[in-house]
Amino acid sequence: MDFKIKFNLKNITLVLLGGFLLLGALGVFLPKSFGGGAEVQYDLERGMGYKEIGVQLERQGVIVNHGFFWLYAIVSGSYGKLQAGNYDVSPSMSVFNITRKFATGDVIKNNAVIIEGFDIKDIGAYLQEKNMFVG
């Protein structure tokens, strides 16, 4: 049997398109590090756009490239659903997981127990000590 591959524009385009799709999928669904990596507290401020968030996550070493974050935020429609708050993220999380966390508002939860007898100054000092209030 004679197998000949025709190197025409259609075949080259299909190979390149397949390569780009594979690269995009790897960038979105694979984490930067499989070894865990240190958790980082990320503060997503009200009014931040997906472009700024992606650049900051890349600078903090959480994701490989901000382009993958941008791409997935646009393709998934999450870019308008990202919610402000404090989040725990790490290089062991994929762009997919980080984006889903931001879109669902899975923020860090802090508990505070106000002891009977505390006055307003005691409560303020207690909340400031737990980093729940900056006075």
GIMO-V104279 format. One record per run of one state. SS is the DSSP state (alpha for helix, beta for strand, coil for the rest). FROM is the first residue (numbers start at 1). LEN is the number of residues. If there is no record, write none. Layout:
ss:SS from:FROM len:LEN
ss:SS from:FROM len:LEN
This chain:
ss:coil from:1 len:8
ss:alpha from:9 len:21
ss:coil from:30 len:10
ss:beta from:40 len:5
ss:coil from:45 len:5
ss:alpha from:50 len:10
ss:coil from:60 len:6
ss:alpha from:66 len:11
ss:coil from:77 len:1
ss:alpha from:78 len:3
ss:coil from:81 len:4
ss:beta from:85 len:5
ss:coil from:90 len:5
ss:alpha from:95 len:10
ss:coil from:105 len:15
ss:alpha from:120 len:10
ss:coil from:130 len:6
